[in-house]
Amino acid sequence: MKTMWAPWRIEYILNNREEGCIFCKALDEQDDLTLFKGNDTMVVMNKFPYINGHLLVAPVQHFSSLDQLTEKEMGKLLLTVQQSIGILKEAMNPDGFNVGLNFGKVAGAGVEEHLHFHIVPRWFGDTNALTVFADVRVIPEHLKATYYKLRPYFDRTGKTG
């Protein structure tokens, strides 16, 4: 039997489901996951990512669906998605991206009550036989290391988003 050590996962295993909205909490607190808090949008690292650099982009307002946003709010949200992709390109040099929204638990939404985009950088070779055959994903860099790598790029963007 082979053993894979992933000590950071114990927090997920032992942690009770957080009460309240993670995005609204991120606006009130400073943590090692929130990269950007603007007037209308925010960028948070996924606490349990698919791969390093997995970001969540959300409106500051607590909306649960796209039809609740004005055109201006939608534009600012998409601009923040675009800027976040640009930062990931510069800081991490991925080969591509998966970008999307999940609406409803059946569609995979982990936080149904607060609309958010997922931005998942992808590299050739980031999925291998371990993922396919053992249903195990390897995250090669600690979350805090990714945070400290990305934070200076988001600090340069200002607080207008």
N, CA, C and O of each residue as an XYZ file, in Angstrom:
644
protein
N       0.843     -1.180      0.000
C       0.000      0.000      0.000
C       0.886      1.240      0.000
O       1.873      1.308      0.732
N       0.527      2.215     -0.821
C       1.256      3.467     -0.883
C       0.546      4.518     -0.031
O      -0.681      4.534      0.059
N       1.318      5.375      0.580
C       0.769      6.431      1.424
C       1.065      7.783      0.800
O       2.191      8.059      0.385
N       0.047      8.616      0.739
C       0.241      9.990      0.284
C      -0.046     10.905      1.472
O      -1.143     10.892      2.030
N       0.946     11.691      1.846
C       0.798     12.609      2.967
C       0.182     13.917      2.480
O       0.671     14.526      1.528
N      -0.883     14.338      3.131
C      -1.534     15.612      2.819
C      -2.029     16.224      4.135
O      -3.237     16.291      4.365
N      -1.111     16.672      4.999
C      -1.503     17.124      6.331
C      -2.435     18.335      6.342
O      -3.163     18.528      7.316
N      -2.435     19.136      5.311
C      -3.317     20.298      5.265
C      -4.787     19.891      5.126
O      -5.667     20.707      5.397
N      -5.075     18.658      4.712
C      -6.451     18.192      4.534
C      -7.162     17.954      5.864
O      -8.392     17.895      5.895
N      -6.412     17.816      6.976
C      -7.041     17.549      8.263
C      -7.978     18.683      8.658
O      -8.993     18.451      9.316
N      -7.646     19.897      8.265
C      -8.522     21.038      8.559
C      -9.889     20.830      7.909
O     -10.917     21.106      8.528
N      -9.908     20.352      6.681
C     -11.155     20.092      5.961
C     -11.920     18.942      6.611
O     -13.141     19.006      6.751
N     -11.206     17.902      7.003
C     -11.849     16.727      7.577
C     -12.479     17.042      8.926
O     -13.609     16.636      9.193
N     -11.758     17.761      9.774
C     -12.223     18.029     11.139
C     -13.099     19.270     11.258
O     -13.833     19.426     12.234
N     -13.023     20.137     10.279
C     -13.735     21.405     10.349
C     -15.223     21.203     10.100
O     -15.621     20.575      9.118
N     -16.030     21.735     10.990
C     -17.467     21.751     10.738
C     -17.753     22.745      9.631
O     -16.997     23.696      9.431
N     -18.825     22.529      8.922
C     -19.229     23.428      7.846
C     -19.384     24.837      8.425
O     -20.066     25.035      9.431
N     -18.747     25.803      7.780
C     -18.812     27.180      8.261
C     -20.239     27.706      8.191
O     -20.962     27.451      7.227
N     -20.629     28.435      9.211
C     -21.939     29.081      9.220
C     -21.837     30.396      8.472
O     -20.824     31.088      8.569
N     -22.870     30.746      7.731
C     -22.894     32.007      7.005
C     -22.169     31.923      5.688
O     -21.628     30.881      5.321
N     -22.165     33.019      4.991
C     -21.594     33.106      3.649
C     -20.085     33.369      3.719
O     -19.646     34.336      4.342
N     -19.300     32.504      3.077
C     -17.845     32.662      3.116
C     -17.394     33.958      2.455
O     -16.386     34.538      2.859
N     -18.127     34.421      1.444
C     -17.739     35.643      0.742
C     -18.048     36.874      1.589
O     -17.240     37.800      1.651
N     -19.202     36.892      2.237
C     -19.541     38.020      3.109
C     -18.579     38.090      4.295
O     -18.207     39.181      4.726
N     -18.175     36.930      4.826
C     -17.191     36.898      5.913
C     -15.847     37.440      5.438
O     -15.174     38.167      6.169
N     -15.459     37.088      4.224
C     -14.168     37.529      3.685
C     -14.111     39.049      3.563
O     -13.028     39.631      3.643
N     -15.248     39.697      3.371
C     -15.274     41.156      3.289
C     -14.980     41.803      4.634
O     -14.430     42.903      4.693
N     -15.347     41.118      5.714
C     -15.191     41.673      7.059
C     -13.881     41.293      7.721
O     -13.498     41.905      8.718
N     -13.185     40.299      7.190
C     -11.983     39.790      7.840
C     -10.788     39.896      6.904
O     -10.953     40.025      5.691
N      -9.597     39.842      7.461
C      -8.379     39.719      6.669
C      -7.850     38.312      6.894
O      -7.655     37.889      8.033
N      -7.620     37.592      5.811
C      -7.136     36.223      5.918
C      -6.131     35.944      4.816
O      -5.815     36.821      4.011
N      -5.636     34.724      4.786
C      -4.656     34.329      3.779
C      -5.318     33.697      2.565
O      -4.687     32.917      1.852
N      -6.589     34.025      2.321
C      -7.294     33.548      1.138
C      -7.828     34.685      0.279
O      -7.972     34.527     -0.933
N      -8.122     35.821      0.886
C      -8.713     36.942      0.159
C      -7.610     37.770     -0.497
O      -6.768     38.358      0.181
N      -7.632     37.803     -1.819
C      -6.600     38.500     -2.585
C      -7.003     39.920     -2.952
O      -6.141     40.783     -3.117
N      -8.304     40.176     -3.083
C      -8.758     41.481     -3.558
C     -10.154     41.773     -3.027
O     -11.048     40.931     -3.107
N     -10.331     42.978     -2.482
C     -11.640     43.476     -2.067
C     -11.828     44.836     -2.717
O     -11.202     45.817     -2.314
N     -12.687     44.893     -3.717
C     -12.958     46.149     -4.386
C     -14.281     46.731     -3.946
O     -14.903     46.238     -3.005
N     -14.710     47.777     -4.621
C     -16.005     48.390     -4.305
C     -17.165     47.476     -4.700
O     -18.195     47.446     -4.028
N     -16.992     46.735     -5.790
C     -18.083     45.928     -6.329
C     -17.777     44.438     -6.435
O     -18.696     43.624     -6.513
N     -16.500     44.074     -6.438
C     -16.111     42.679     -6.626
C     -15.014     42.285     -5.650
O     -14.373     43.131     -5.026
N     -14.817     40.987     -5.537
C     -13.767     40.452     -4.673
C     -13.192     39.187     -5.296
O     -13.845     38.527     -6.106
N     -11.963     38.858     -4.909
C     -11.295     37.648     -5.387
C     -10.766     36.899     -4.170
O     -10.029     37.448     -3.351
N     -11.161     35.630     -4.072
C     -10.787     34.778     -2.949
C     -10.203     33.486     -3.502
O     -10.702     32.951     -4.493
N      -9.163     32.991     -2.876
C      -8.633     31.685     -3.255
C      -9.580     30.603     -2.750
O     -10.147     30.729     -1.664
N      -9.750     29.547     -3.528
C     -10.560     28.420     -3.097
C      -9.809     27.691     -1.986
O      -8.660     27.289     -2.166
N     -10.456     27.526     -0.853
C      -9.834     26.888      0.303
C      -9.530     25.411      0.045
O      -8.609     24.851      0.641
N     -10.294     24.790     -0.831
C     -10.103     23.387     -1.188
C     -10.030     23.298     -2.711
O     -10.977     22.853     -3.359
N      -8.888     23.728     -3.282
C      -8.782     23.924     -4.733
C      -8.674     22.628     -5.527
O      -8.288     21.581     -5.007
N      -9.030     22.739     -6.809
C      -8.783     21.656     -7.753
C      -7.303     21.607     -8.111
O      -6.741     20.537     -8.348
N      -6.683     22.782     -8.147
C      -5.264     22.918     -8.496
C      -4.802     24.259     -7.938
O      -5.632     25.111     -7.621
N      -3.508     24.458     -7.813
C      -2.995     25.734     -7.311
C      -3.483     26.891     -8.181
O      -3.539     26.780     -9.406
N      -3.833     27.996     -7.536
C      -4.290     29.171     -8.263
C      -5.785     29.174     -8.537
O      -6.271     30.061     -9.239
N      -6.533     28.207     -8.004
C      -7.988     28.140     -8.192
C      -8.618     29.313     -7.441
O      -8.615     29.354     -6.211
N      -9.163     30.272     -8.209
C      -9.708     31.494     -7.631
C     -11.228     31.524     -7.738
O     -11.819     30.886     -8.609
N     -11.844     32.280     -6.833
C     -13.277     32.533     -6.839
C     -13.467     34.038     -6.947
O     -12.924     34.796     -6.143
N     -14.241     34.473     -7.941
C     -14.507     35.903     -8.151
C     -15.993     36.116     -7.912
O     -16.829     35.472     -8.547
N     -16.320     37.018     -6.999
C     -17.714     37.233     -6.602
C     -18.037     38.718     -6.540
O     -17.148     39.546     -6.341
N     -19.322     39.054     -6.711
C     -19.722     40.432     -6.441
C     -19.694     40.671     -4.930
O     -19.887     39.738     -4.150
N     -19.457     41.899     -4.525
C     -19.501     42.232     -3.106
C     -20.926     42.048     -2.582
O     -21.130     41.532     -1.484
N     -21.899     42.472     -3.371
C     -23.304     42.306     -2.981
C     -23.663     40.825     -2.951
O     -23.174     40.047     -3.771
N     -24.491     40.447     -2.034
C     -24.892     39.053     -1.834
C     -26.018     38.688     -2.817
O     -27.200     38.739     -2.474
N     -25.626     38.321     -4.036
C     -26.558     37.896     -5.077
C     -26.412     36.390     -5.276
O     -25.322     35.843     -5.109
N     -27.507     35.719     -5.631
C     -27.423     34.280     -5.849
C     -27.544     33.887     -7.319
O     -27.319     32.727     -7.666
N     -27.899     34.844     -8.197
C     -28.023     34.503     -9.619
C     -27.683     35.709    -10.493
O     -27.716     36.855    -10.046
N     -27.359     35.418    -11.736
C     -26.953     36.466    -12.673
C     -28.048     37.495    -12.932
O     -27.752     38.675    -13.118
N     -29.300     37.068    -12.947
C     -30.382     37.999    -13.273
C     -30.615     39.055    -12.195
O     -31.423     39.961    -12.398
N     -29.933     38.963    -11.060
C     -30.043     39.971    -10.010
C     -29.051     41.118    -10.210
O     -29.168     42.153     -9.553
N     -28.089     40.949    -11.097
C     -27.076     41.972    -11.335
C     -27.525     42.942    -12.421
O     -28.206     42.556    -13.371
N     -27.136     44.204    -12.270
C     -27.348     45.175    -13.335
C     -26.274     44.943    -14.405
O     -25.318     44.203    -14.172
N     -26.428     45.563    -15.556
C     -25.406     45.439    -16.605
C     -24.059     45.967    -16.115
O     -23.013     45.390    -16.412
N     -24.092     47.066    -15.366
C     -22.854     47.647    -14.842
C     -22.178     46.679    -13.866
O     -20.962     46.492    -13.921
N     -22.958     46.066    -12.979
C     -22.401     45.110    -12.021
C     -21.832     43.882    -12.747
O     -20.774     43.370    -12.383
N     -22.543     43.422    -13.770
C     -22.072     42.283    -14.554
C     -20.764     42.634    -15.251
O     -19.839     41.822    -15.289
N     -20.686     43.834    -15.799
C     -19.470     44.273    -16.463
C     -18.286     44.299    -15.512
O     -17.195     43.850    -15.864
N     -18.491     44.824    -14.301
C     -17.402     44.872    -13.318
C     -16.991     43.475    -12.876
O     -15.808     43.210    -12.660
N     -17.962     42.585    -12.743
C     -17.662     41.212    -12.352
C     -16.817     40.523    -13.424
O     -15.819     39.874    -13.111
N     -17.216     40.664    -14.672
C     -16.463     40.042    -15.760
C     -15.092     40.694    -15.946
O     -14.131     40.017    -16.310
N     -14.995     41.994    -15.701
C     -13.700     42.667    -15.759
C     -12.753     42.102    -14.692
O     -11.564     41.914    -14.952
N     -13.285     41.833    -13.492
C     -12.468     41.247    -12.433
C     -12.043     39.833    -12.799
O     -10.920     39.427    -12.498
N     -12.930     39.075    -13.448
C     -12.555     37.739    -13.932
C     -11.410     37.871    -14.940
O     -10.418     37.147    -14.860
N     -11.557     38.800    -15.886
C     -10.530     39.022    -16.908
C      -9.193     39.414    -16.263
O      -8.147     38.878    -16.630
N      -9.228     40.340    -15.312
C      -8.002     40.779    -14.647
C      -7.363     39.640    -13.856
O      -6.139     39.512    -13.828
N      -8.180     38.824    -13.220
C      -7.669     37.696    -12.441
C      -6.976     36.679    -13.345
O      -5.935     36.131    -12.982
N      -7.549     36.428    -14.513
C      -6.914     35.530    -15.480
C      -5.574     36.114    -15.924
O      -4.590     35.385    -16.049
N      -5.535     37.413    -16.161
C      -4.285     38.071    -16.544
C      -3.221     37.934    -15.470
O      -2.053     37.699    -15.777
N      -3.616     38.080    -14.215
C      -2.675     37.934    -13.102
C      -2.159     36.504    -13.032
O      -0.960     36.283    -12.861
N      -3.050     35.540    -13.162
C      -2.621     34.140    -13.129
C      -1.669     33.826    -14.281
O      -0.705     33.080    -14.107
N      -1.939     34.396    -15.461
C      -1.028     34.188    -16.599
C       0.362     34.710    -16.269
O       1.365     34.041    -16.518
N       0.409     35.904    -15.710
C       1.700     36.534    -15.410
C       2.431     35.843    -14.259
O       3.642     35.635    -14.324
N       1.699     35.494    -13.218
C       2.332     34.962    -12.016
C       2.625     33.466    -12.077
O       3.598     32.996    -11.487
N       1.775     32.713    -12.796
C       1.884     31.255    -12.733
C       2.071     30.576    -14.091
O       2.344     29.377    -14.149
N       1.929     31.325    -15.172
C       2.176     30.820    -16.514
C       1.431     29.520    -16.855
O       2.059     28.561    -17.304
N       0.104     29.468    -16.650
C      -0.638     28.248    -17.002
C      -0.777     28.100    -18.517
O      -0.592     29.061    -19.264
N      -1.102     26.893    -18.956
C      -1.306     26.608    -20.379
C      -2.744     26.883    -20.814
O      -3.015     26.969    -22.011
N      -3.659     27.021    -19.873
C      -5.063     27.282    -20.182
C      -5.857     27.500    -18.907
O      -5.292     27.554    -17.814
N      -7.181     27.627    -19.051
C      -8.059     27.894    -17.906
C      -9.395     27.193    -18.087
O      -9.864     26.999    -19.208
N      -9.999     26.818    -16.967
C     -11.420     26.510    -16.903
C     -12.033     27.666    -16.128
O     -11.567     28.002    -15.039
N     -13.079     28.277    -16.684
C     -13.771     29.379    -16.023
C     -15.255     29.074    -16.080
O     -15.781     28.752    -17.145
N     -15.945     29.173    -14.930
C     -17.363     28.862    -14.965
C     -18.110     29.232    -13.708
O     -17.532     29.663    -12.710
N     -19.434     29.046    -13.788
C     -20.376     29.288    -12.698
C     -21.155     28.007    -12.448
O     -21.438     27.260    -13.385
N     -21.502     27.745    -11.201
C     -22.372     26.624    -10.861
C     -23.598     27.188    -10.153
O     -23.469     27.907     -9.163
N     -24.779     26.866    -10.656
C     -26.027     27.326    -10.033
C     -26.776     26.124     -9.483
O     -27.180     25.241    -10.239
N     -26.962     26.088     -8.183
C     -27.684     24.997     -7.543
C     -26.763     23.869     -7.135
O     -25.758     23.601     -7.793
N     -27.118     23.208     -6.036
C     -26.320     22.112     -5.490
C     -26.135     20.991     -6.509
O     -25.049     20.420     -6.613
N     -27.193     20.672     -7.262
C     -27.119     19.600     -8.250
C     -26.106     19.916     -9.349
O     -25.578     19.002     -9.983
N     -25.833     21.192     -9.579
C     -24.859     21.611    -10.591
C     -23.451     21.747    -10.016
O     -22.517     22.106    -10.733
N     -23.300     21.463     -8.731
C     -21.980     21.505     -8.120
C     -21.694     22.750     -7.307
O     -20.565     22.942     -6.856
N     -22.693     23.603     -7.108
C     -22.469     24.830     -6.329
C     -22.233     24.480     -4.865
O     -23.096     23.886     -4.218
N     -21.076     24.844     -4.349
C     -20.774     24.633     -2.944
C     -21.296     25.766     -2.081
O     -21.608     25.562     -0.907
N     -21.392     26.957     -2.653
C     -21.939     28.138     -1.972
C     -23.048     28.664     -2.881
O     -22.814     29.534     -3.720
N     -24.239     28.137     -2.709
C     -25.356     28.479     -3.582
C     -25.829     29.917     -3.413
O     -26.293     30.542     -4.366
N     -25.710     30.434     -2.200
C     -26.335     31.716     -1.883
C     -25.578     32.940     -2.380
O     -26.139     34.035     -2.394
N     -24.308     32.786     -2.794
C     -23.535     33.941     -3.248
C     -22.868     33.597     -4.580
O     -21.945     32.784     -4.641
N     -23.352     34.225     -5.628
C     -22.839     34.025     -6.980
C     -21.325     34.180     -7.025
O     -20.780     35.105     -6.424
N     -20.640     33.282     -7.733
C     -19.189     33.404     -7.886
C     -18.717     32.597     -9.088
O     -19.245     31.529     -9.397
N     -17.710     33.142     -9.751
C     -17.022     32.463    -10.845
C     -15.876     31.644    -10.273
O     -15.222     32.060     -9.317
N     -15.639     30.490    -10.856
C     -14.435     29.704    -10.581
C     -13.452     29.967    -11.720
O     -13.824     29.918    -12.892
N     -12.216     30.242    -11.375
C     -11.139     30.333    -12.363
C     -10.112     29.274    -11.965
O      -9.501     29.350    -10.899
N      -9.937     28.293    -12.838
C      -9.028     27.184    -12.550
C      -7.933     27.168    -13.614
O      -8.184     26.804    -14.763
N      -6.705     27.568    -13.224
C      -5.604     27.488    -14.191
C      -5.290     26.025    -14.475
O      -5.436     25.164    -13.607
N      -4.857     25.759    -15.702
C      -4.539     24.382    -16.103
C      -3.177     24.340    -16.769
O      -2.801     25.263    -17.491
N      -2.449     23.281    -16.528
C      -1.148     23.044    -17.127
C      -1.159     21.674    -17.788
O      -1.835     20.760    -17.318
N      -0.416     21.532    -18.874
C      -0.246     20.215    -19.465
C       0.377     19.310    -18.409
O       1.392     19.658    -17.806
N      -0.224     18.168    -18.192
C       0.300     17.223    -17.207
C      -0.220     17.425    -15.804
O       0.215     16.713    -14.899
N      -1.150     18.379    -15.567
C      -1.646     18.571    -14.200
C      -2.624     17.477    -13.782
O      -2.932     17.351    -12.597
N      -3.109     16.700    -14.714
C      -3.926     15.526    -14.417
C      -3.145     14.322    -14.895
O      -2.656     14.292    -16.025
N      -3.029     13.327    -14.028
C      -2.254     12.153    -14.404
C      -2.983     10.886    -13.992
O      -4.148     10.946    -13.599
N      -2.329      9.760    -14.073
C      -2.946      8.473    -13.774
C      -3.449      8.406    -12.335
O      -4.428      7.713    -12.060
N      -2.796      9.112    -11.414
C      -3.243      9.103    -10.028
C      -4.664      9.644     -9.918
O      -5.485      9.093     -9.184
N      -4.954     10.707    -10.637
C      -6.295     11.280    -10.642
C      -7.279     10.337    -11.316
O      -8.379     10.122    -10.806
N      -6.903      9.780    -12.438
C      -7.794      8.940    -13.234
C      -8.097      7.623    -12.530
O      -9.260      7.231    -12.437
N      -7.074      6.934    -12.034
C      -7.271      5.598    -11.489
C      -7.539      5.562     -9.988
O      -8.269      4.691     -9.514
N      -6.968      6.481     -9.246
C      -7.104      6.452     -7.792
C      -8.042      7.523     -7.260
O      -8.290      7.584     -6.056
N      -8.571      8.374     -8.143
C      -9.451      9.467     -7.740
C      -8.776     10.338     -6.678
O      -9.398     10.739     -5.694
N      -7.486     10.620     -6.900
C      -6.684     11.433     -5.994
C      -6.116     12.601     -6.780
O      -5.585     12.425     -7.876
N      -6.230     13.787     -6.218
C      -5.685     14.978     -6.853
C      -4.499     15.462     -6.019
O      -4.573     15.491     -4.790
N      -3.434     15.833     -6.670
C      -2.235     16.315     -5.988
C      -2.147     17.824     -6.182
O      -2.153     18.315     -7.310
N      -2.067     18.551     -5.078
C      -1.889     20.002     -5.099
C      -0.425     20.244     -4.721
O      -0.060     20.064     -3.559
N       0.418     20.645     -5.673
C       1.851     20.672     -5.414
C       2.363     21.845     -4.574
O       3.503     21.807     -4.110
N       1.554     22.881     -4.367
C       2.039     24.051     -3.628
C       1.067     24.363     -2.498
O      -0.147     24.282     -2.684
N       1.590     24.719     -1.329
C       0.747     25.075     -0.185
C      -0.062     26.328     -0.504
O       0.412     27.215     -1.213
N      -1.285     26.397      0.022
C      -2.161     27.550     -0.226
C      -1.505     28.875      0.143
O      -1.626     29.852     -0.596
N      -0.820     28.917      1.266
C      -0.190     30.176      1.687
C       0.910     30.603      0.725
O       1.096     31.796      0.485
N       1.633     29.647      0.177
C       2.670     29.984     -0.799
C       2.040     30.582     -2.053
O       2.559     31.546     -2.616
N       0.926     30.009     -2.485
C       0.213     30.560     -3.652
C      -0.317     31.950     -3.334
O      -0.225     32.854     -4.165
N      -0.869     32.128     -2.144
C      -1.389     33.434     -1.719
C      -0.287     34.493     -1.790
O      -0.486     35.559     -2.373
N       0.875     34.203     -1.198
C       1.958     35.182     -1.168
C       2.555     35.421     -2.554
O       3.155     36.468     -2.798
N       2.396     34.473     -3.448
C       2.836     34.658     -4.831
C       1.884     35.597     -5.577
O       2.331     36.448     -6.345
N       0.566     35.445     -5.353
C      -0.437     36.209     -6.105
C      -0.759     37.572     -5.499
O      -1.086     38.504     -6.233
N      -0.674     37.706     -4.195
C      -1.125     38.930     -3.515
C      -0.488     40.209     -4.072
O      -1.217     41.181     -4.268
N       0.809     40.271     -4.336
C       1.387     41.517     -4.864
C       0.768     41.942     -6.207
O       0.627     43.135     -6.475
N       0.405     40.981     -7.032
C      -0.224     41.300     -8.321
C      -1.596     41.939     -8.111
O      -1.947     42.898     -8.798
N      -2.374     41.405     -7.157
C      -3.681     41.968     -6.880
C      -3.568     43.312     -6.188
O      -4.414     44.180     -6.402
N      -2.547     43.510     -5.364
C      -2.327     44.805     -4.709
C      -2.082     45.908     -5.741
O      -2.464     47.058     -5.526
N      -1.449     45.558     -6.852
C      -1.183     46.547     -7.906
C      -2.442     46.969     -8.656
O      -2.462     48.032     -9.275
N      -3.494     46.150     -8.609
C      -4.699     46.471     -9.388
C      -5.506     47.606     -8.781
O      -6.339     48.194     -9.470
N      -5.287     47.932     -7.520
C      -6.061     48.979     -6.870
C      -7.355     48.415     -6.318
O      -7.566     47.203     -6.347
N      -8.210     49.266     -5.822
C      -9.453     48.833     -5.171
C     -10.682     49.313     -5.923
O     -11.696     49.625     -5.299
N     -10.619     49.379     -7.243
C     -11.739     49.930     -8.013
C     -12.734     48.882     -8.484
O     -13.855     49.234     -8.853
N     -12.364     47.607     -8.485
C     -13.231     46.561     -9.028
C     -14.468     46.305     -8.233
O     -15.270     45.446     -8.598
